[in-house]
Amino acid sequence: MIYLTDYRTAWTPNRRTIGDIKYPQTVHVFDDTYARVKTGMVYPPHRVADKVLDPELCKSLRNRPARTAFILAGGNANFAGSNNKNYDNSLSYTYKFLPLTLTQVYASRIAQSMGATDHITTDASACASSLKVMMDVQTLIDYYQFDRVVVLGIEDAVSNGVLEFFGEARASLSYADEHAGRLPSAFDSINGGFHVAQGSVFAVFESDRIALSGYAELVSAYTASEVCSNAIGQDASGAGFTAAIRGALEFKSIGADSITVVKTHGTGTQSNNQAERNSLNTTLPRYVATSYKPKIGHTMGVSGLLETCLLIDDIRTGYIPAIPNRTEPDTVFLSERTAFAGGNILSLAAGMGNVYSAAIWRFIK
């Protein structure tokens, strides 16, 4: 068995409108991460990661040596904000130590600090990255006899390159959308869409050979793709989500009726609303679903695992939270919070390039 034994999360409800870019947008941002970036000595994604790299937790890992792997889930082989475009605005900076913008170099530096030197790797599975690596956690512990896998999710999400891409694609909420009164939400006919956001997550997974305690058990995980002519779009049937869900269920022979709660990818775009809803209704007989992106923003490759940890936090209070800004009463895609009645939890994530990830969890405490 594999247990989530400890975790740290960083996200912010604080929002700021970035107006000096091609497609003005509101973002969830830690303002301190952009302090002094013009010097070239400060790199925003590293500062966001520092918010979860708890020195005491890292020390405790060093003091309990075990066969340990480290995975940096960044969504990109380079942090997304590293690009050669010529911008001159509030998000612009030139980093003087270019090797540390490479995720694998940064991953090795962080892994050394906690003694996780048996296996160090970076995942770049777009916005599915931090949930996709649950399949790697499962493989390393169950089949390669690792005792512990440490995952750090971090990406340079609030950056010129990301905001221009999502603004041009009209995926994120625009300045005009918000002035028209549209609010971020998911599975709603009026509100929808998301704000790009900073966030990070640091999670420790251990086998039952060494785990002292756990918040949740990672029961199964699977990542799949779909046949789709548009690599940045989704098949309306939800085929990619369906393949990932069925893969996770079948891998450990789990009954679909055991799933009672779903943490959706929940971007609130029309395409994702349709694809994810269709898939869930195809694969699960009964469930309630929530989405965290309307509350914390879309943290890109970090989102899948970060949001799962936030759901675990909420379940510890006894409740599944409502999807913010729903305008219609809904007891499935929750418009009001509901009590957690037990059962398995399904987390979903999707990424451009037709990648879909599913992980199944059992809540412990």
Buried (B, 14 or more C-beta within 10 A) or exposed (E): BBBBBBBBBBBBEEBBEBEEBEBBBBBBBBEEBBEEBEEEEBBBBBBBBBBBBBEEBBEEBEEBEBBBBBBBBBBBEBBBBBBEEEBEEBBBBEBEEEEBBBBBEBBBEBBEBBBBEBBBBBBBBBBBBBBBBBBBBBBBBEEEEBBBBBBBBBBBBBBBBBBBBBBEEEBBBBBEBBEEEBBBBBBBEEBBBBBBBBBBBBBBBBBEEBBEEBBBBBBBBBBBEBEBEEEEBBBEBBBBBBBBBBBBBEBEEBEBEBBBBBBBBBBBBEBBBBBBBBBBEBBBEEBBBBBBBBBBBBBBBBBBBBBBBBBBEBBEEEBBBBBBBBEEEBEBBBBEBBEBEEBBBBBBBBBBBBBBBBBBBBBEE
